[in-house]
Amino acid sequence: MIVFVLMIAIQVALIVDVIRNGRNSLWIMALMFLPVASTIAYLVVEVVPRFQHHRHVRDARARVIGKLDPERDLRDAREQLDIADTVANRMRVADELTEIGRHGEALSFYRRAMGSGRSDLRSGEKFARSLFFNDHSDEALKVLDAMAIPKTQGDRDRIDLLRARILDELGRNDEALRLFADVSTRLPGDDARCRHAALLLKLDRRREARVVLEEVEARAKRLTRHQRSSDAPMYEWASSELAKLRA
């Protein structure tokens, strides 16, 4: 009975959609006399195409495709590189390899691209990040030092966060702490704060780490569950470390 009522409701809704959007009136007859087949056909032919340019629908579709076939974009990037061995195509392959965590392979493509004279800010940042991911922190820092000073505060903060991570890895703790503290006041999210707290804990500066983690906790409470979900492991780590400090 419930299924029958639901089918009737769907039929009525789609018939209203046909009339409201001026679709072919033959759909009405089909929906009335062939409800299951025509409902599927109408959704595929008339409804779904309307949403293909909607940003949220595109994002959701991309996420689903990414989970089902994580190397789809990489294959496409490699095909484009086979057709035209350009700097842009090398960068795209490197970006896709980085996206799926194949950092060793990505670095070779970034090196090839940068060796062809690529010197813009974003390319330099990606190259430095890849070097850092591959444990070449000294070289990564040299790449950042050789880059032009970013014009916007957002670019400066993003690159300074990477610089702070590199300095942390190199054991230049005081410099890294200053940068983490500075950029965390402007960058969205709590990545910089958590990295700041982690370095303080590593240096056994527990009281300062607790202050930073309590700020993370307070900020996290103002976020929705959906907003926290993308960084769930980070917030779980922060909560766990804060509980230890309070014990």
SELUMTOR-559943 format. One line per 2 residues: number of its first residue (from 1); their letters; for each residue x, y, z of N, C-alpha, C. Coordinates in nm, 4 decimals, padded with zeros to 6 digits. Atoms other than C-alpha are relative to their C-alpha. Example, Ala and Ser with C-alpha at 12.3 -4.5 7.8 and 13.67 -1.06 7.14 Angstrom:
1 = AS = 00.0890 -00.1190 00.0000 01.2300 -00.4500 00.7800 00.0900 00.1200 00.0000; -00.0820 -00.1190 -00.0060 01.3670 -00.1060 00.7140 -00.0770 00.1090 00.0730
% end
This chain:
1 = MI = 00.0831 -00.1212 00.0000 00.0000 00.0000 00.0000 00.0867 00.1264 00.0000; -00.0874 -00.1174 -00.0086 00.2781 00.2426 00.0933 00.0723 00.0223 -00.1320
3 = VF = -00.0698 -00.0098 00.1291 00.4647 00.1631 -00.2302 -00.0939 00.0554 -00.1059; 00.0985 -00.0464 00.0981 00.1469 00.2211 -00.4325 -00.0246 00.1506 00.0151
5 = VL = 00.0223 -00.1430 -00.0267 00.0848 00.5592 -00.2671 00.1217 00.0818 -00.0432; -00.1226 -00.0696 00.0385 00.4480 00.6575 -00.3213 00.0107 00.0135 -00.1512
7 = MI = -00.0044 -00.0056 00.1475 00.4291 00.5691 -00.6927 -00.0984 00.1026 -00.0542; 00.0995 -00.0988 00.0424 00.1129 00.7755 -00.7301 00.0524 00.1411 00.0232
9 = AI = -00.0535 -00.1327 -00.0323 00.2803 01.0708 -00.5590 00.1083 00.0404 -00.0993; -00.1058 -00.0290 00.0973 00.5816 01.0441 -00.7904 -00.0600 00.0314 -00.1359
11 = QV = 00.0660 -00.0255 00.1284 00.3558 01.0230 -01.0959 -00.0583 00.1410 -00.0048; 00.0630 -00.1326 -00.0056 00.1633 01.3322 -00.9894 00.1061 00.1088 -00.0057
13 = AL = -00.1070 -00.0999 -00.0024 00.4838 01.5238 -00.9168 00.0621 00.0183 -00.1378; -00.0620 -00.0085 00.1325 00.6312 01.4397 -01.2567 -00.0967 00.0575 -00.1035
15 = IV = 00.0994 -00.0576 00.0923 00.3091 01.5224 -01.4400 -00.0067 00.1515 00.0197; -00.0037 -00.1439 -00.0288 00.3082 01.8610 -01.2653 00.1255 00.0621 -00.0601
17 = DV = -00.1255 -00.0497 00.0567 00.6711 01.9011 -01.3733 -00.0102 00.0134 -00.1513; 00.0201 -00.0056 00.1458 00.5753 01.8247 -01.7355 -00.0767 00.1258 -00.0375
19 = IR = 00.0861 -00.1148 00.0314 00.3036 02.0914 -01.7322 00.0714 00.1305 00.0316; -00.0644 -00.1232 -00.0446 00.5029 02.3524 -01.5386 00.1161 00.0395 -00.0911
21 = NG = -00.1178 -00.0297 00.0813 00.8093 02.3229 -01.7631 -00.0256 -00.0111 -00.1493; 00.0361 00.0003 00.1414 00.6217 02.2932 -02.0918 00.0591 -00.1160 -00.0782
23 = RN = -00.0549 00.1161 00.0697 00.7497 01.9444 -02.1762 -00.1061 -00.0608 -00.0908; 00.0909 00.0660 00.0944 00.5964 01.7278 -02.4464 -00.1134 -00.0690 00.0760
25 = SL = 00.1168 00.0529 -00.0716 00.2422 01.6325 -02.3391 -00.0118 -00.1522 -00.0086; 00.0020 00.1460 00.0078 00.3029 01.2713 -02.4474 00.0569 -00.0629 00.1275
27 = WI = -00.0524 00.0489 -00.1268 00.4949 01.2357 -02.1229 -00.1131 -00.0282 00.0986; 00.1112 00.0186 -00.0948 00.1658 01.2698 -01.9332 -00.0652 -00.1362 -00.0199
29 = MA = 00.0610 00.1302 00.0292 00.0130 00.9687 -02.1078 00.0925 -00.1135 00.0433; -00.0962 00.1051 -00.0362 00.3320 00.7670 -02.0583 00.0061 -00.0181 00.1510
31 = LM = -00.0081 00.0077 -00.1456 00.3479 00.8528 -01.6890 -00.1252 -00.0615 00.0617; 00.1259 00.0543 -00.0513 -00.0155 00.7552 -01.6413 -00.0112 -00.1499 -00.0242
33 = FL = 00.0244 00.1396 00.0370 -00.0099 00.4202 -01.8219 00.1236 -00.0904 00.0083; -00.1236 00.0778 -00.0161 00.3571 00.3123 -01.7932 00.0824 00.0642 00.1118
35 = PV = -00.0588 -00.0805 -00.1072 00.4494 00.4537 -01.4522 00.1470 -00.0292 00.0309; -00.1366 00.0323 -00.0395 00.7726 00.2678 -01.3741 00.0994 00.0375 -00.1094
37 = AS = -00.0920 -00.0249 00.1111 00.9440 00.2777 -01.7128 00.0045 00.1476 -00.0360; 00.0039 -00.1409 00.0405 00.8284 00.6300 -01.7950 00.0593 00.0916 00.1069
39 = TI = -00.0597 -00.0800 -00.1074 00.9329 00.7637 -01.4522 00.1517 00.0014 -00.0133; -00.1451 00.0089 00.0180 01.2873 00.6382 -01.5038 00.0437 00.0782 -00.1232
41 = AY = -00.0348 -00.0683 00.1253 01.2919 00.7662 -01.8615 -00.0099 00.1516 00.0153; 00.0177 -00.1450 -00.0163 01.1600 01.1108 -01.7634 00.1104 00.0599 00.0857
43 = LV = -00.1067 -00.0501 -00.0867 01.4127 01.1501 -01.4839 00.1322 00.0096 -00.0755; -00.1268 00.0029 00.0740 01.7012 01.0537 -01.7135 00.0018 00.1024 -00.1120
45 = VE = 00.0041 -00.0848 00.1195 01.5896 01.2493 -02.0195 -00.0272 00.1464 00.0326; 00.0452 -00.1370 -00.0228 01.4275 01.5587 -01.8674 00.0525 00.0648 00.1289
47 = VV = -00.0322 -00.0600 -00.1291 01.5250 01.6071 -01.5017 00.1506 00.0098 00.0248; -00.1439 00.0018 -00.0303 01.8894 01.5038 -01.4597 00.0789 00.1034 -00.0814
49 = PR = -00.0774 -00.0984 00.0768 02.0216 01.7182 -01.7506 -00.0129 00.1436 00.0503; 00.0177 -00.1361 -00.0502 01.8827 02.0308 -01.5834 00.1003 00.0343 00.1088
51 = FQ = -00.0876 -00.0237 -00.1146 02.1168 01.9873 -01.2896 00.1476 -00.0229 -00.0297; -00.1387 00.0354 00.0273 02.4372 01.8934 -01.4704 00.0952 00.1185 00.0122
53 = HH = -00.0864 -00.1170 -00.0146 02.5644 02.2522 -01.4536 -00.0071 00.0610 00.1401; 00.0107 -00.0483 -00.1374 02.4730 02.2979 -01.0876 00.1259 -00.0389 00.0758
55 = RH = -00.1298 00.0243 -00.0636 02.7901 02.3303 -00.8807 -00.0046 -00.1147 00.0992; 00.0061 00.1041 -00.1024 02.6764 02.1061 -00.5944 -00.0199 -00.1378 -00.0626
57 = VR = 00.0201 00.1276 00.0697 02.5589 01.8356 -00.8342 00.1303 -00.0441 -00.0648; -00.1291 00.0334 00.0610 02.8892 01.8529 -01.0227 00.0979 -00.0502 00.1049
59 = DA = -00.0924 00.0400 -00.1057 03.0831 01.8296 -00.6973 -00.0336 -00.1394 00.0519; 00.0415 00.1313 -00.0493 02.8786 01.5335 -00.5760 00.0349 -00.1092 -00.1011
61 = RA = -00.0316 00.0967 00.1051 02.9200 01.3581 -00.9103 00.1501 -00.0276 -00.0043; -00.1458 00.0159 00.0027 03.2954 01.4209 -00.9035 00.0479 -00.0856 00.1166
63 = RV = -00.0388 00.0792 -00.1174 03.3205 01.2748 -00.5507 -00.0314 -00.1479 -00.0213; 00.0390 00.1389 00.0241 03.1334 00.9609 -00.6529 00.0950 -00.0646 -00.1002
65 = IG = -00.0912 00.0533 00.1015 03.3461 00.9146 -00.9642 00.1382 -00.0204 00.0584; -00.1322 00.0102 -00.0613 03.6601 00.9794 -00.7598 00.0136 -00.1232 00.0869
67 = KL = -00.0043 00.1180 -00.0871 03.5714 00.7026 -00.5144 -00.0053 -00.1288 -00.0819; 00.0142 00.1198 00.0823 03.4716 00.4531 -00.7841 00.1210 -00.0219 -00.0904
69 = DP = -00.1122 00.0107 00.0946 03.7623 00.5292 -01.0183 00.0988 00.1125 00.0289; -00.0883 -00.1100 -00.0425 04.0313 00.7379 -00.8417 00.1052 00.0392 -00.1027
71 = ER = -00.1038 -00.0306 00.0982 04.2702 00.7210 -01.1394 -00.0572 00.0456 -00.1344; 00.0638 -00.0415 00.1256 04.0214 00.8373 -01.4022 00.0635 00.1272 -00.0558
73 = DL = -00.0582 -00.1263 00.0457 04.1567 01.1930 -01.4193 00.1476 -00.0158 -00.0346; -00.1414 00.0251 00.0299 04.5143 01.0624 -01.4116 00.0153 -00.0615 -00.1385
75 = RD = -00.0071 00.0613 00.1330 04.4514 00.8445 -01.7162 -00.0231 00.1041 -00.1090; 00.0281 -00.1049 00.0982 04.3024 01.1398 -01.8995 00.1192 00.0942 -00.0138
77 = AR = -00.1166 -00.0893 00.0036 04.6011 01.3579 -01.8036 00.1158 -00.0652 -00.0752; -00.1074 00.0702 00.0706 04.8453 01.0933 -01.9278 -00.0275 -00.0056 -00.1501
79 = EQ = 00.0360 00.0028 00.1421 04.6575 01.0648 -02.2574 00.0288 00.1352 -00.0655; -00.0270 -00.1330 00.0530 04.6798 01.4406 -02.3062 00.1504 00.0244 -00.0111
81 = LD = -00.1456 -00.0151 00.0054 05.0532 01.4278 -02.2283 00.0585 -00.0788 -00.1165; -00.0456 00.0788 00.1144 05.0993 01.1516 -02.4883 -00.0253 00.0734 -00.1314
83 = IA = 00.0340 -00.0758 00.1211 04.9284 01.3747 -02.7440 00.0905 00.1218 -00.0156; -00.0819 -00.1219 00.0028 05.1236 01.6889 -02.6513 00.0838 00.0083 00.1263
85 = DT = -00.0904 -00.0040 -00.1150 05.4285 01.6838 -02.4248 00.0316 00.1459 00.0338; -00.0147 -00.1406 -00.0369 05.3777 02.0357 -02.2895 00.0232 00.0130 00.1496
87 = VA = -00.0216 -00.0258 -00.1420 05.4689 02.1906 -01.9568 -00.1321 -00.0103 00.0763; 00.1308 00.0031 -00.0661 05.1006 02.2328 -01.8716 -00.0479 -00.1431 00.0193
89 = NR = 00.0435 00.1388 -00.0124 05.0302 01.8651 -01.9399 00.0858 -00.0777 00.0994; -00.0844 00.0641 -00.1011 05.3308 01.7552 -01.7307 -00.0478 00.0393 00.1398
91 = MR = 00.0484 -00.0464 -00.1297 05.2021 01.9698 -01.4449 -00.1305 -00.0685 00.0363; 00.1292 00.0630 -00.0291 04.8566 01.8191 -01.4770 00.0192 -00.1442 00.0441
93 = VA = -00.0275 00.1375 -00.0423 04.9920 01.4629 -01.4571 00.0557 00.0001 00.1423; -00.0576 -00.0100 -00.1338 05.1990 01.5635 -01.1537 -00.1070 00.0308 00.1038
95 = DE = 00.1079 -00.0363 -00.0932 04.8937 01.7229 -00.9903 -00.0897 -00.1196 00.0300; 00.0891 00.1147 -00.0194 04.6813 01.4119 -01.0449 00.0694 -00.1094 00.0813
97 = LT = -00.0745 00.0973 -00.0796 04.9542 01.1844 -00.9065 00.0060 00.0428 00.1463; -00.0010 -00.0528 -00.1365 04.9798 01.4094 -00.6014 -00.1356 -00.0201 00.0659
99 = EI = 00.1362 00.0115 -00.0529 04.6022 01.3994 -00.5576 -00.0275 -00.1396 00.0546; 00.0253 00.1370 -00.0465 04.6072 01.0200 -00.5186 00.1164 -00.0539 00.0843
101 = GR = -00.1040 00.0369 -00.0945 04.9180 01.0191 -00.3001 00.1221 -00.0684 -00.0577; -00.1173 00.0626 00.0621 05.1751 00.8919 -00.5513 00.1079 00.1074 -00.0174
103 = HG = -00.0873 -00.1175 -00.0028 05.4262 01.1595 -00.4523 00.1344 -00.0222 -00.0688; -00.1269 00.0275 00.0647 05.7399 00.9884 -00.5770 -00.0079 00.0161 -00.1500
105 = EA = 00.0196 -00.0143 00.1443 05.6054 00.9661 -00.9318 -00.0283 00.1451 -00.0364; 00.0361 -00.1395 00.0283 05.4643 01.3170 -00.9117 00.1236 00.0881 -00.0089
107 = LS = -00.1180 -00.0863 -00.0042 05.8020 01.4687 -00.8271 00.0760 -00.0001 -00.1314; -00.0740 00.0051 00.1262 05.9623 01.3484 -01.1484 -00.0670 00.0851 -00.1066
109 = FY = 00.0719 -00.0828 00.0982 05.6907 01.5196 -01.3527 00.0133 00.1483 00.0335; -00.0212 -00.1401 -00.0381 05.7225 01.8408 -01.1504 00.1404 00.0451 -00.0395
111 = RR = -00.1370 -00.0370 00.0382 06.0985 01.8370 -01.2096 00.0093 00.0265 -00.1497; -00.0021 -00.0182 00.1462 06.0483 01.7969 -01.5834 -00.0685 00.1305 -00.0386
113 = AM = 00.0727 -00.1228 00.0318 05.7960 02.0792 -01.5892 00.0796 00.1232 00.0400; -00.0766 -00.1148 -00.0472 06.0093 02.3151 -01.3821 00.1289 00.0166 -00.0790
115 = GS = -00.1216 -00.0069 00.0806 06.3145 02.2270 -01.5896 -00.0219 00.0613 -00.1362; 00.0333 -00.0609 00.1299 06.1314 02.3638 -01.8924 -00.0250 00.1491 00.0124
117 = GR = 00.0110 -00.1447 -00.0163 06.1317 02.7140 -01.7485 -00.1259 00.0460 00.0691; 00.1228 -00.0374 -00.0719 05.8047 02.7060 -01.5519 00.0389 00.0715 00.1297
119 = SD = -00.0455 -00.0750 -00.1179 05.8412 02.9727 -01.2827 -00.1105 00.0789 00.0694; 00.1058 -00.0757 -00.0655 05.4985 03.1001 -01.1805 -00.0182 -00.0478 00.1439
121 = LR = 00.0132 00.0225 -00.1435 05.3971 03.1096 -00.8165 -00.0599 -00.1363 00.0326; 00.0681 00.1252 -00.0321 05.1586 02.8150 -00.8149 00.0859 -00.1205 -00.0350
123 = SG = -00.0858 00.1121 00.0389 05.4010 02.5887 -01.0007 00.1144 -00.0170 00.0980; -00.1076 00.0070 -00.0983 05.6833 02.6762 -00.7638 -00.0472 -00.0574 00.1320
125 = EK = 00.0557 00.0519 -00.1251 05.4623 02.6082 -00.4639 -00.0251 -00.1501 -00.0095; 00.0261 00.1433 00.0177 05.3540 02.2700 -00.6023 00.1299 -00.0801 -00.0004
127 = FA = -00.1294 00.0679 00.0059 05.7155 02.1754 -00.6757 00.0598 -00.0103 00.1402; -00.0535 00.0003 -00.1363 05.8257 02.2736 -00.3245 -00.0772 -00.0982 00.0881
129 = RS = 00.0823 00.0912 -00.0808 05.5356 02.0820 -00.1697 00.0343 -00.1455 -00.0324; -00.0348 00.1362 00.0404 05.6243 01.7723 -00.3710 00.1365 -00.0402 00.0542
131 = LF = -00.1310 00.0271 -00.0586 05.9872 01.7969 -00.2614 -00.0126 -00.0311 00.1485; 00.0227 00.0217 -00.1432 05.8698 01.8210 00.0989 -00.0618 -00.1369 00.0254
133 = FN = 00.0645 00.1304 -00.0149 05.6426 01.5165 00.0589 00.0972 -00.1145 -00.0261; -00.0987 00.1028 00.0319 05.9442 01.3266 -00.0761 00.1265 00.0115 00.0845
135 = DH = -00.1109 -00.0111 -00.0971 06.1699 01.4189 00.2183 00.1212 00.0745 -00.0551; -00.1075 -00.0871 00.0485 06.3749 01.6753 00.0257 -00.0242 00.1409 00.0549
137 = SD = 00.0399 -00.1255 -00.0629 06.3059 01.9528 00.2759 00.0983 00.1139 -00.0279; -00.0992 -00.1046 00.0277 06.6327 02.1416 00.2190 -00.0229 00.0603 -00.1385
139 = EA = 00.0232 -00.0480 00.1364 06.5666 02.1638 -00.1535 -00.1334 00.0738 -00.0088; 00.1315 -00.0658 00.0012 06.2011 02.2539 -00.0930 00.0106 00.1421 00.0527
141 = LK = -00.0163 -00.1338 -00.0573 06.3065 02.5480 00.1230 00.0727 00.0926 -00.0976; -00.0704 -00.0807 00.1000 06.5471 02.6688 -00.1456 -00.0937 00.0451 -00.1113
143 = VL = 00.0976 -00.0361 00.1040 06.2643 02.6614 -00.4009 -00.0889 00.1137 00.0491; 00.0835 -00.1070 -00.0554 06.0434 02.8724 -00.1725 00.0773 00.1307 00.0112
145 = DA = -00.0805 -00.1212 -00.0158 06.3273 03.1171 -00.1025 00.0267 00.0689 -00.1338; -00.0290 -00.0562 00.1316 06.3861 03.1639 -00.4758 -00.1239 00.0582 -00.0677
147 = MA = 00.1241 -00.0478 00.0616 06.0211 03.2411 -00.5493 -00.0206 00.1486 00.0260; 00.0359 -00.1408 -00.0206 05.8931 03.5944 -00.5941 -00.0967 00.0103 00.1184
149 = IP = 00.0901 -00.0213 -00.1135 05.7084 03.7394 -00.2950 -00.1441 00.0070 -00.0497; 00.1407 -00.0012 00.0440 05.3350 03.6648 -00.3346 -00.0638 00.1370 00.0206
151 = KT = 00.0625 -00.1323 -00.0058 05.1190 03.9698 -00.3981 -00.1173 00.0059 00.0963; 00.1181 -00.0008 -00.0862 04.8157 03.8656 -00.1955 00.0305 -00.0653 00.1341
153 = QG = -00.0199 00.0553 -00.1340 04.7947 03.7887 00.1759 -00.0350 -00.1477 00.0034; 00.0406 00.1402 00.0020 04.6147 03.4629 00.1049 00.1098 -00.0898 -00.0537
155 = DR = -00.1105 00.0775 00.0569 04.8990 03.3382 -00.1154 00.1181 -00.0053 00.0968; -00.1116 -00.0032 -00.0953 05.1578 03.4492 00.1394 -00.0246 -00.0947 00.1169
157 = DR = 00.0309 00.0853 -00.1139 04.9803 03.2695 00.4217 00.0067 -00.1481 -00.0376; -00.0020 00.1405 00.0425 04.9371 02.9469 00.2262 00.1440 -00.0496 -00.0167
159 = ID = -00.1392 00.0387 00.0209 05.3042 02.9415 00.1269 00.0772 00.0011 00.1321; -00.0667 -00.0026 -00.1299 05.4140 03.0381 00.4776 -00.0364 -00.1215 00.0850
161 = LL = 00.0357 00.1232 -00.0708 05.2212 02.7409 00.6167 00.0878 -00.1150 -00.0481; -00.0897 00.1021 00.0540 05.4183 02.5156 00.3834 00.1423 00.0221 00.0511
163 = RA = -00.1342 -00.0313 -00.0499 05.7384 02.6942 00.4868 00.0152 -00.0434 00.1465; -00.0043 00.0387 -00.1416 05.6534 02.6382 00.8541 00.0127 -00.1507 00.0149
165 = RI = -00.0087 00.1463 -00.0054 05.6035 02.2664 00.7920 00.1409 -00.0468 -00.0365; -00.1358 00.0359 00.0411 05.9404 02.2484 00.6154 00.0992 00.0322 00.1118
167 = LD = -00.0892 -00.0396 -00.1095 06.1141 02.4390 00.8958 -00.0136 -00.0946 00.1188; 00.0258 00.0982 -00.1055 05.9537 02.2039 01.1475 00.0772 -00.1283 -00.0297
169 = EL = -00.0692 00.1226 00.0401 06.0909 01.9070 00.9537 00.1513 00.0146 00.0116; -00.1439 -00.0249 -00.0061 06.4361 02.0660 00.9466 00.0493 00.0285 00.1416
171 = GR = -00.0394 -00.0248 -00.1377 06.4335 02.1233 01.3225 00.0216 00.1454 00.0341; -00.0127 -00.1434 -00.0266 06.4237 02.5015 01.2959 -00.1277 00.0446 00.0720
173 = ND = 00.1260 -00.0057 -00.0734 06.1613 02.5082 01.5675 -00.0515 00.1413 00.0265; 00.0439 -00.1352 -00.0340 06.1533 02.8748 01.6690 -00.0612 00.0696 -00.1221
175 = EA = 00.0525 -00.0623 00.1215 06.1036 02.9906 01.3101 -00.1346 -00.0616 -00.0370; 00.1248 00.0690 00.0336 05.8362 02.7285 01.2508 -00.1127 00.0423 00.0938
177 = LR = 00.1027 -00.0410 -00.0961 05.6482 02.8225 01.5694 -00.0543 00.1388 -00.0309; 00.0447 -00.1370 00.0319 05.6400 03.1903 01.4731 -00.0922 00.0006 -00.1210
179 = LF = 00.0834 00.0026 00.1202 05.4998 03.1111 01.1304 -00.1337 -00.0678 00.0260; 00.1261 00.0675 -00.0327 05.2405 02.8627 01.2588 -00.0926 00.0944 00.0770
181 = AD = 00.0813 -00.0911 -00.0817 05.1210 03.1173 01.5162 -00.0554 00.1141 -00.0844; 00.0419 -00.1139 00.0821 05.1039 03.3944 01.2574 -00.1090 -00.0388 -00.0995
183 = VS = 00.0956 00.0331 00.1064 04.9246 03.2187 00.9720 -00.1296 -00.0564 00.0552; 00.1223 00.0579 -00.0565 04.6755 03.0438 01.2033 -00.1042 00.1060 00.0320
185 = TR = 00.0958 -00.1072 -00.0287 04.5179 03.3832 01.2754 -00.0780 00.0416 -00.1237; 00.0653 -00.0442 00.1236 04.4208 03.4245 00.9101 -00.0513 -00.1138 -00.0882
187 = LP = 00.0421 00.1091 00.0874 04.3976 03.0904 00.7327 -00.1303 -00.0631 00.0492; 00.1215 00.0698 -00.0418 04.0564 02.9200 00.7324 00.0332 -00.1389 00.0526
189 = GD = -00.0237 00.1326 -00.0550 04.0255 02.5955 00.9226 00.0997 00.0035 00.1154; -00.0863 00.0105 -00.1181 04.2464 02.4691 01.2024 00.1258 -00.0818 -00.0259
191 = DA = -00.1192 00.0775 00.0321 04.5262 02.2908 01.0196 00.1250 00.0640 00.0612; -00.1188 -00.0684 -00.0533 04.7861 02.5538 01.1144 00.0039 -00.0064 00.1526
193 = RC = 00.0036 00.0064 -00.1466 04.6708 02.5572 01.4795 00.0403 -00.1385 00.0501; -00.0330 00.1355 -00.0442 04.6932 02.1796 01.5074 00.1477 -00.0305 -00.0215
195 = RH = -00.1438 00.0208 00.0236 05.0394 02.1753 01.3529 00.0827 00.0798 00.1012; -00.0657 -00.0811 -00.1031 05.1398 02.4549 01.5912 -00.0001 -00.0759 00.1328
197 = AA = 00.0122 00.0738 -00.1257 05.0121 02.2508 01.8865 00.0884 -00.1243 -00.0008; -00.0813 00.1214 00.0098 05.1874 01.9357 01.7611 00.1477 00.0307 00.0227
199 = LL = -00.1400 -00.0376 -00.0194 05.5215 02.1151 01.7476 00.0262 00.0389 00.1455; -00.0148 -00.0346 -00.1414 05.4689 02.2592 02.0957 00.0068 -00.1255 00.0869
201 = LK = -00.0029 00.1253 -00.0752 05.3959 01.9092 02.2252 00.1332 -00.0722 -00.0198; -00.1286 00.0641 00.0272 05.7074 01.7760 02.0551 00.1117 00.0636 00.0819
203 = LD = -00.1004 -00.0729 -00.0782 05.9056 02.0436 02.2404 -00.0309 -00.0029 00.1498; 00.0428 00.0146 -00.1400 05.7261 01.9496 02.5659 -00.0433 00.1334 00.0610
205 = RR = 00.0549 -00.1260 -00.0494 05.5722 02.2957 02.5915 -00.1507 -00.0194 00.0145; 00.1358 00.0500 -00.0152 05.2488 02.1460 02.7205 -00.1017 00.1098 00.0306
207 = RE = 00.0940 -00.1052 -00.0363 05.0906 02.4565 02.8707 -00.0392 00.0829 -00.1228; 00.0291 -00.0774 00.1214 05.1211 02.6510 02.5440 -00.0820 -00.0827 -00.0983
209 = AR = 00.0746 00.0887 00.0901 04.9983 02.3508 02.3465 -00.1460 -00.0088 00.0426; 00.1381 00.0087 -00.0497 04.6913 02.3286 02.5702 -00.0808 00.1244 -00.0388
211 = VV = 00.0691 -00.1237 00.0378 04.6029 02.6924 02.5020 -00.0426 -00.0056 -00.1473; 00.0307 00.0081 00.1436 04.6201 02.6338 02.1264 -00.1095 -00.1031 -00.0258
213 = LE = 00.0987 00.1063 00.0215 04.4216 02.3085 02.1429 -00.1374 00.0386 00.0549; 00.1293 -00.0470 -00.0515 04.1519 02.4709 02.3569 -00.0646 00.0972 -00.0976
215 = EV = 00.0541 -00.0883 00.1035 04.1144 02.7322 02.0859 -00.0566 -00.0832 -00.1147; 00.0509 00.0903 00.1037 04.0770 02.4519 01.8301 -00.1326 -00.0598 00.0441
217 = EA = 00.1226 00.0591 -00.0538 03.8143 02.2895 02.0538 -00.1163 00.0997 -00.0063; 00.1050 -00.1021 00.0001 03.6187 02.6152 02.0880 -00.0479 00.0282 -00.1419
219 = RA = 00.0377 -00.0258 00.1398 03.6264 02.6741 01.7141 -00.0775 -00.1177 -00.0579; 00.0664 00.1199 00.0524 03.5235 02.3146 01.6377 -00.1452 -00.0072 00.0448
221 = KR = 00.1371 00.0032 -00.0507 03.2127 02.3523 01.8546 -00.0930 00.0898 -00.0806; 00.0828 -00.0906 00.0806 03.0933 02.6306 01.6248 -00.0242 -00.0531 -00.1413
223 = LT = 00.0165 00.0590 00.1324 03.1170 02.4060 01.3187 -00.1111 -00.1047 00.0022; 00.0970 00.1084 00.0125 02.8445 02.1733 01.1955 00.0752 -00.1325 -00.0171
225 = RH = -00.0625 00.1314 00.0182 02.9108 01.8005 01.1772 00.0535 -00.0144 -00.1423; -00.0435 00.0078 00.1397 02.9323 01.8314 00.7996 00.1294 00.0789 -00.0208
227 = QR = -00.1202 -00.0820 00.0148 03.1916 02.1090 00.8249 00.1215 -00.0669 00.0627; -00.1113 00.0680 -00.0662 03.4027 01.9005 01.0618 00.0406 -00.1287 -00.0691
229 = SS = -00.0226 00.1344 00.0532 03.3745 01.5800 00.8616 00.1229 -00.0096 -00.0891; -00.1136 00.0076 00.0919 03.6382 01.6667 00.6002 00.1333 -00.0026 00.0735
231 = DA = -00.1221 -00.0002 -00.0807 03.8965 01.7180 00.8772 -00.0188 -00.0792 00.1282; 00.0333 00.0761 -00.1206 03.7594 01.4610 01.1197 00.1226 -00.0571 00.0709
233 = PM = -00.1179 00.0553 -00.0712 04.0956 01.2862 01.1910 00.0785 00.1081 00.0753; -00.0733 -00.1087 -00.0645 04.2569 01.6216 01.2713 -00.0692 00.0420 00.1299
235 = YE = 00.0725 -00.0418 -00.1200 03.9829 01.7219 01.5166 -00.0005 -00.1112 00.1063; -00.0083 00.1112 -00.0953 03.9880 01.3743 01.6741 00.1354 00.0001 00.0699
237 = WA = -00.1334 -00.0080 -00.0593 04.3636 01.4078 01.7254 00.0060 00.1134 00.1023; -00.0033 -00.1156 -00.0899 04.3204 01.7538 01.8803 -00.0758 -00.0293 00.1294
239 = SS = 00.0809 00.0327 -00.1174 04.0474 01.6276 02.1143 00.0717 -00.1000 00.0907; -00.0726 00.1011 -00.0762 04.2560 01.3280 02.2186 00.1174 00.0596 00.0744
241 = EL = -00.1175 -00.0607 -00.0650 04.5678 01.5348 02.2905 -00.0414 00.0946 00.1106; 00.0468 -00.0920 -00.1035 04.3686 01.7927 02.4821 -00.0456 -00.0768 00.1233
243 = AK = 00.0434 00.0830 -00.1136 04.2143 01.5191 02.6984 00.1201 -00.0474 00.0814; -00.1226 00.0446 -00.0703 04.5652 01.3932 02.7837 00.0571 00.1151 00.0826
245 = LR = -00.0568 -00.1147 -00.0713 04.6769 01.7443 02.8803 -00.0844 00.0369 00.1204; 00.0895 -00.0350 -00.1099 04.3735 01.7893 03.1041 -00.0005 -00.1070 00.1096
247 = A = 00.0042 00.1120 -00.0973 04.4144 01.4530 03.2765 00.0931 00.0252 00.1194
% end
